[in-house]
Amino acid sequence: MTGKKLILNAFVEMCSGHQSPGLWRHPKDHSHEFNDVEHWVELAKLLEAAKIHGIFIADVLGGYDVYNGNLDAAIRSGAQWPVNEPLAVISAMAVATKSIGFGVTVSTTYEQPYHLARRLSTADHLSNGRLGWNIVTSYLDSAARNMGFAEQPKHDDRYAQAEEYVKVIYKLLESSWRDDAVVLDREKGIYTHPDRVRKINHKGKYFVVPGPHLCQPSPQRTPLLLQAGTSRAGKQFAAQNAEAIFVSAHALAVCAKNIAEVREMAKTQFGRDPSNIKVLALVTPILGQTEEEARAKFDEYKKYASQEGALALFGGWTGIDLGKYGDDEELRHVESNAVRSTVEGYARFSPGTSKWTKHTIAEHISIGGNGPVLSGTPRQVVDSLQTWVREADVDGFNLAYTLFPQSFQDIIDLLLPELRSRGLFWQDYAVPGGTYRENLYEKPGQTGPLHEHVASSYRWRAGVDAKDHRIPE
């Protein structure tokens, strides 16, 4: 069997457990060692040896305090608490590797674009062009309060700000310096030609940024652009800006509809080839040599899973406090439309469940979070992955772990050989030592965004006078 080769990222966060709260208690789990830089260096080396495309690092800027109206459940269970800042570890992983990419989540809501542009350029330089930026607008009120706001801005306002934010980033990274600005002319004593560096003079609704950018052009200039959000505004944003989209849902049909809508918008509204937007779905594989072995692993993991932590995560993801409901209360019969509709979504995915209480919800998301758990033999799991590719039109997967790093070792030992036997995963990086973008698109030399991408129109190319290149608005 053959098919399109899948894009595979490891999905992690600088915390313990990540999508499976409580599993840090398992004697074989090392996710609680996330404060140790060697923890991340060894992961990067392990995954690069297996030719995994990238390490996708999630992030949040606040705690999950919706459940019972406080942080206690998250703090006690270690549900994405504590959490470290992800960009800080990229250089350490980069120096120990050559080809694997690093997708880092950074919000557009609480940081000035001038500051972030510098951090992105620096990380892209130090990783030799292997940085990706997962663009998010944040979703936790706890983050907003700690950033000086009473609550987070309204959803569509956050995306309107994000639209302007990325334009400022494009101007700084692509338009402020000409490709050949730095010359290092020792005889004439010219490090950089002043007429090849310019201000961007951005004046918008949300930001005023005169510039110029403080960093010289990095290998990709603009990092690989990732995005995670499937609201109406999120899909519009992705259709124009995303080079890869991260989706998370238990139901194939939900993902398929969202993906089709984004691809259609990209084509009709922004003139992009829909196939150039790569879609990665969240899955948590639990693998065994036999079906019985995989089931035994899953049953064992369940013993360590934290329902309290799962309810804390659910509250943060949905804004719904299930602590208000009784232990045995059927959530499909409560007055809240938001609760009923959310629970009905889970019920459609698991129609055999007779009663849905808050503990039923916790049971379903305590392993794997907001994406499907694929448990079985390598053949069974790859069959399921192919179903996602066929029916939802995804291009690959963000692979979450249950045990760190054992789940990734199982993926390497069991899943990848099956994928390769079916022609579904490469034998080596398309561009060994190349940029994240070159390897995502399997196009040597494609260090910057594709010509059709909006960021490409901002590029100030070598040999072009400033008067002949207008900075797009």
PyMOL commands that set and color helices and strands:
alter all, ss='L'
color gray80, all
select helices_A, chain A and resi 23-25+31-33+37-49+67-69+72-77+87-95+113-126+141-146+155-175+194-196+232-241+252-270+274-276+291-304+307-318+322-324+331-333+337-349+358-365+378-392+406-421+436-441+454-458+466-468
alter helices_A, ss='H'
color red, helices_A
select strands_A, chain A and resi 7-13+54-58+101-107+131-136+182-185+190-192+202-203+208-209+224-227+244-247+278-287+373-376+396-400
alter strands_A, ss='S'
color yellow, strands_A
deselect
rebuild
show_as cartoon
